[in-house]
């Protein structure tokens, strides 16, 4: 049922705008049944890949999705590293609560995800309890081995690859327990499998995650796209090629200037990344067309995002991630669906811990095993749809990072020379600033984003002792919080 163009799910969300945002909203299902959800998660899809000039040529379907729905302009990951970020997505918990800190055991990867009990607290289990068919396709978690690790709890269909998926072709999928080798390009294959799942599941409600391995290194595009965009070069705007000054963190100060060979590698890699994105865009377009043809568009939320960003020459860093800077932690989030307003940008701070409670709220908010630290995004979307003021919202994003072990050659995100491998840190991304505490050696960074959007000038030394003490206390409250109530209180603190 629709009321004034807003779905029942969003009407219910609007009803709790003035209440604590973590409270589940009681709401009846729409007449056409509970809404469906399709979640498309790209790998290392940086925010600069959605610049308007680039989207028109490389991703017209994503551009259309942005025109048809809402885009979150301040959406951040909890950790710019694949497995910790994906663990936060599945559970709605910060890394300090999933205890998945890297991509590999003992502190990370699939093994740590399971060992720390996260398998029992995912949105998939909650949605299954609410009567949803659930499908996981593509990339799951780093270290997942199809022949060893089987189908995970909460998923009614499972089509998941291991590390071979980065190759794009000739990979093995665990398909509901059967190990099958595929010659097809992986992004195309999960698109086809996803459409089959939708057709087989409807009219029952379904949740479908389509997780690509691209545009992650080694940047393997579909054959049809492998020669597109000849001569395309990476943006040379600030902070590209910037050299650290004396106030920069020590881990950054040893980075030498980019060489002509570095520039050639960056341009070639970026061109391949954009080529990879064309297959992702085709997936978006094909899935939306299938939903429309099946009469499901009006009752299906489609969500597009990334697990983390990627720097390519910023601060003179060679291609990599792991930093607290915008290049790595700020990624796209686009949502279309029933009652979602068209062409709207939401500027409130959102994080990937918000996806699990958003999905479970769409699914009915029934009893389930999730214990998220994040908040459903439905109240924000409902407020923008209604044209009213947004609800009281968080004032910061929490970012956590554990240093990647240089000896771990099994990690696909092992930083190369001069790519940047910061020590352990926690950070607060405020609306106007970035505050970072590095643990060893102990350092503090503060960047005023109003005056310094490129995060080039660490001005922590100019802050008063009281100001630094306040920021430290807020960061401590955030990195120690457990559960929606405590974490919301920490993220609502006034800096």
TORZANU-418464 format. One record per residue (C-alpha): x negated, y negated, z. Coordinates in pm, whole numbers. Layout:
TORZANU-418464
       xx       yy       zz
        X        Y        Z
...
END
This chain:
TORZANU-418464
       xx       yy       zz
        0        0        0
     -125     -349      -83
      -30     -668      104
     -110     -999      -60
     -385     -827     -260
     -564     -692       48
     -584     -319      113
     -453     -176      438
     -812      -97      540
     -900     -465      518
     -576     -582      676
     -660     -365      976
    -1012     -505      981
     -877     -858      976
     -667     -776     1280
     -978     -730     1491
    -1173    -1031     1359
    -1129    -1214     1688
    -1204     -903     1893
    -1532     -723     1946
    -1637     -623     1593
    -1748     -274     1700
    -1396     -173     1805
    -1223       64     1562
     -904      -74     1415
     -590      142     1433
     -429      143     1092
     -197      365      887
     -331      514      564
     -227      345      241
       56      498       46
     -184      629     -217
     -385      808       50
     -704      716      234
     -951      521       20
    -1228      703     -162
    -1592      594     -137
    -1873      617     -392
    -2213      511     -259
    -2495      457     -509
    -2834      429     -338
    -3140      340     -545
    -3497      395     -425
    -3729       93     -386
    -3480     -130     -568
    -3611     -474     -473
    -3396     -787     -456
    -3582     -948     -746
    -3438     -681     -978
    -3097     -849     -950
    -3197    -1195    -1069
    -2921    -1329    -1298
    -3152    -1367    -1597
    -3269    -1007    -1570
    -2932     -844    -1498
    -2778     -968    -1822
    -3019     -751    -2024
    -3114     -464    -1794
    -2808     -400    -1574
    -2487     -545    -1720
    -2270     -297    -1526
    -2421     -404    -1195
    -2370     -765    -1299
    -2003     -685    -1365
    -1979     -513    -1028
    -2110     -832     -864
    -1845    -1035    -1047
    -1575     -792     -937
    -1671     -768     -570
    -1879     -907     -286
    -2257     -942     -270
    -2435     -969       64
    -2708    -1229       26
    -2869    -1154      363
    -2876     -774      378
    -3184     -618      538
    -3317     -269      602
    -3429     -157      947
    -3763      -37      812
    -3909      -84      465
    -3988      285      429
    -3772      550      266
    -3706      806      539
    -3661      576      839
    -3430      356      631
    -3223      648      502
    -3199      789      854
    -3051      455      964
    -2803      473      675
    -2683      825      760
    -2647      762     1133
    -2597      388     1173
    -2885      387     1423
    -3207      189     1443
    -3534      381     1405
    -3598      357     1779
    -3282      565     1826
    -3314      807     1533
    -3684      856     1628
    -3758      888     1257
    -4054      652     1226
    -4238      760      911
    -4187      982      606
    -4369     1287      741
    -4371     1503     1054
    -4417     1494     1343
    -4295     1133     1363
    -4085     1125     1049
    -3937     1293      747
    -3662     1551      726
    -3823     1758     1002
    -3809     1469     1251
    -3455     1382     1143
    -3335     1732     1233
    -3557     1776     1540
    -3416     1460     1695
    -3055     1573     1654
    -2958     1329     1379
    -2800     1603     1168
    -2518     1613     1424
    -2443     1239     1412
    -2395     1141     1048
    -2107      964      878
    -2059     1275      663
    -1944     1476      965
    -1701     1203     1071
    -1554     1178      721
    -1518     1555      700
    -1327     1547     1028
    -1102     1284      870
    -1021     1521      582
    -1265     1395      320
    -1444     1600       60
    -1808     1489       83
    -2086     1524     -172
    -2458     1444     -146
    -2645     1427     -478
    -3002     1334     -568
    -3251     1227     -301
    -3180     1311       62
    -3478     1262      297
    -3852     1281      246
    -3981     1630      322
    -3656     1805      234
    -3743     2131       52
    -3451     2270     -150
    -3545     2639     -112
    -3612     2609      261
    -3374     2357      410
    -3038     2446      260
    -2709     2256      273
    -2688     2009      561
    -2392     1975      799
    -2102     1758      692
    -2132     1801      316
    -1874     1999      118
    -2086     1972     -199
    -2465     1956     -208
    -2681     1888     -516
    -3014     1771     -376
    -3373     1770     -505
    -3704     1771     -323
    -4018     1581     -411
    -3999     1707     -772
    -3720     1457     -821
    -3974     1175     -854
    -4084     1335    -1184
    -3742     1270    -1339
    -3737     1595    -1538
    -3791     1967    -1465
    -3688     1943    -1099
    -3505     2195     -882
    -3172     2117     -718
    -3027     2300     -423
    -2671     2329     -548
    -2460     2457     -262
    -2737     2701     -171
    -2840     2807     -524
    -3178     2680     -649
    -3142     2567    -1010
    -3403     2407    -1236
    -3279     2120    -1453
    -3433     1978    -1771
    -3195     1678    -1775
    -3301     1335    -1654
    -3213     1333    -1285
    -3018     1006    -1275
    -2804     1126    -1566
    -2754     1467    -1407
    -2627     1339    -1075
    -2398     1102    -1264
    -2244     1396    -1448
    -2222     1609    -1135
    -2068     1318     -946
    -1796     1272    -1204
    -1720     1645    -1191
    -1693     1622     -812
    -1451     1328     -836
    -1234     1517    -1082
    -1230     1830     -868
    -1164     1643     -541
     -881     1405     -630
     -614     1349     -505
     -772     1439     -171
     -996     1158      -41
    -1362     1191     -122
    -1698     1042      -33
    -1974     1070     -293
    -2335      962     -247
    -2542      933     -563
    -2902      872     -455
    -3151      813     -735
    -3527      866     -707
    -3582      563     -927
    -3716      300     -959
    -3966      450     -710
    -4319      528     -829
    -4417      692    -1067
    -4146      485    -1239
    -4018      751    -1481
    -3741      611    -1707
    -3502      806    -1926
    -3653      885    -2267
    -3400      659    -2436
    -3522      360    -2231
    -3897      426    -2228
    -3983      162    -2491
    -3747     -115    -2385
    -3854     -463    -2278
    -4196     -471    -2447
    -4412     -747    -2306
    -4202     -793    -1992
    -4419     -942    -1714
    -4373     -972    -1340
    -4270    -1308    -1197
    -4579    -1511    -1105
    -4392    -1749     -873
    -4490    -1803     -509
    -4596    -1605     -309
    -4742    -1403     -599
    -5121    -1408     -587
    -5131    -1612     -266
    -5438    -1567      -50
    -5403    -1544      329
    -5520    -1834      542
    -5678    -1816      887
    -5340    -1795     1060
    -5225    -1492      860
    -5206    -1153     1037
    -5539     -975     1049
    -5422     -679      842
    -5353     -921      555
    -5671    -1124      574
    -5889     -863      409
    -5683     -850       88
    -5895     -970     -207
    -5759    -1172     -501
    -5576     -995     -781
    -5791     -901    -1078
    -5693     -892    -1448
    -5669     -513    -1417
    -5434     -552    -1120
    -5214     -786    -1319
    -5195     -537    -1606
    -5098     -256    -1367
    -4832     -472    -1202
    -4680     -580    -1533
    -4676     -225    -1672
    -4525      -87    -1351
    -4260     -356    -1338
    -4166     -293    -1700
    -4116       78    -1621
    -3912       -9    -1312
    -3676     -221    -1519
    -3653       62    -1773
    -3560      300    -1489
    -3286       61    -1379
    -3108       98    -1711
    -3015      458    -1629
    -2895      349    -1285
    -2683       87    -1457
    -2543      349    -1693
    -2456      561    -1390
    -2267      266    -1239
    -2080      201    -1563
    -1999      567    -1628
    -1871      628    -1275
    -1656      314    -1282
    -1515      413    -1621
    -1436      763    -1493
    -1261      624    -1186
    -1058      389    -1404
     -959      663    -1647
     -854      885    -1355
     -644      607    -1205
     -863      594     -894
    -1023      249     -917
     -760       74     -708
     -818      309     -415
    -1196      358     -433
    -1474      156     -275
    -1793      151     -479
    -2108       49     -291
    -2452      -18     -440
    -2769      -70     -241
    -3134       29     -190
    -3334      190       89
    -3604      -79       78
    -3774     -332     -145
    -4120     -346     -299
    -4393     -604     -333
    -4597     -627     -651
    -4867     -891     -618
    -4708    -1110     -353
    -4971    -1223      -99
    -5217    -1059     -343
    -5095     -720     -220
    -5103     -439     -473
    -4771     -255     -527
    -4629     -121     -202
    -4387     -185       84
    -4410     -158      467
    -4434     -532      545
    -4178     -745      733
    -4168     -993      444
    -3861    -1062      227
    -4008     -870      -65
    -3982     -547      132
    -3691     -577      377
    -3437     -786      182
    -3241     -571      -66
    -2909     -590     -255
    -2575     -476     -119
    -2275     -498     -353
    -1925     -368     -276
    -1613     -347     -492
    -1287     -186     -395
     -927     -226     -283
     -872     -574     -148
    -1236     -678     -184
    -1246    -1035     -320
    -1408    -1088     -659
    -1724    -1285     -718
    -1783    -1366     -351
    -2119    -1395     -178
    -2129    -1318      194
    -2413    -1491      372
    -2384    -1337      718
    -2671    -1108      816
    -2599     -740      750
    -2817     -431      788
    -2822      -73      669
    -2710       41     1016
    -2375     -116      919
    -2307      127      635
    -2218      433      846
    -1958      249     1060
    -1821       83      745
    -1776      421      576
    -1615      581      880
    -1383      282      929
    -1271      309      567
    -1213      679      628
     -977      618      917
    -1203      561     1214
    -1098      891     1367
    -1296     1078     1631
    -1630     1192     1505
    -1990     1243     1607
    -2134      909     1492
    -2272      679     1763
    -2388      383     1554
    -2585       78     1658
    -2441     -116     1363
    -2103     -267     1288
    -1839     -211     1023
    -1855     -475      749
    -1478     -461      693
    -1400     -756      925
    -1639     -977      726
    -1494     -867      393
    -1138     -912      522
    -1213    -1265      641
    -1355    -1366      304
    -1063    -1199      125
     -818    -1396      337
    -1006    -1722      289
    -1035    -1773      662
    -1335    -1828      885
    -1566    -1529      929
    -1567    -1348     1264
    -1838    -1410     1521
    -2131    -1224     1379
    -2489    -1120     1452
    -2758    -1385     1453
    -3049    -1165     1347
    -3164     -844     1184
    -3399     -608     1370
    -3688     -464     1168
    -3912     -189     1305
    -4218      -25     1156
    -4464      247     1252
    -4797      246     1071
    -4829      505      796
    -5112      752      863
    -5379      703      594
    -5460     1075      594
    -5105     1186      506
    -5142     1262      135
    -4797     1425      123
    -4628     1088      175
    -4505      944     -158
    -4526      598        1
    -4886      633      119
    -5022      282       56
    -5299      253     -198
    -5601       32     -161
    -5500     -328      -85
    -5127     -238      -95
    -5094     -326      273
    -5063      -92      571
    -4967     -307      871
    -5005     -185     1228
    -4693     -102     1428
    -4459     -399     1454
    -4110     -514     1543
    -3955     -823     1388
    -3648    -1043     1399
    -3519    -1180     1072
    -3324    -1487     1183
    -3110    -1699      955
    -3387    -1957      931
    -3706    -1778     1038
    -3904    -1456     1062
    -4056    -1361     1400
    -4299    -1066     1412
    -4485     -895     1695
    -4770     -666     1591
    -4869     -420     1860
    -5235     -332     1801
    -5405     -564     1768
    -5152     -781     1951
    -5046    -1065     1721
    -4743    -1288     1683
    -4618    -1440     1356
    -4348    -1700     1302
    -4242    -1832      961
    -3999    -2120      918
    -3796    -2011      615
    -3639    -2351      574
    -3975    -2513      502
    -4166    -2202      398
    -3939    -1958      209
    -4244    -1773       75
    -4355    -1684      429
    -4704    -1814      367
    -4767    -2018      682
    -4767    -1852     1023
    -4688    -2132     1268
    -4657    -1923     1585
    -4942    -2121     1741
    -4733    -2439     1721
    -4440    -2297     1921
    -4402    -2376     2288
    -4462    -2111     2550
    -4092    -2121     2641
    -3990    -2070     2279
    -4223    -1775     2236
    -4102    -1622     2562
    -3741    -1654     2447
    -3813    -1487     2112
    -4007    -1210     2286
    -3718    -1144     2524
    -3468    -1127     2239
    -3690     -892     2042
    -3734     -669     2347
    -3356     -653     2397
    -3309     -554     2033
    -3578     -288     2019
    -3448     -130     2341
    -3075     -136     2259
    -2871      183     2228
    -2522      193     2082
    -2289      -61     1924
    -2207     -256     2240
    -2565     -309     2361
    -2709     -368     2015
    -2434     -615     1925
    -2501     -807     2245
    -2874     -817     2162
    -2815     -929     1806
    -2575    -1200     1921
    -2834    -1361     2150
    -2915    -1722     2070
    -3276    -1762     1956
END
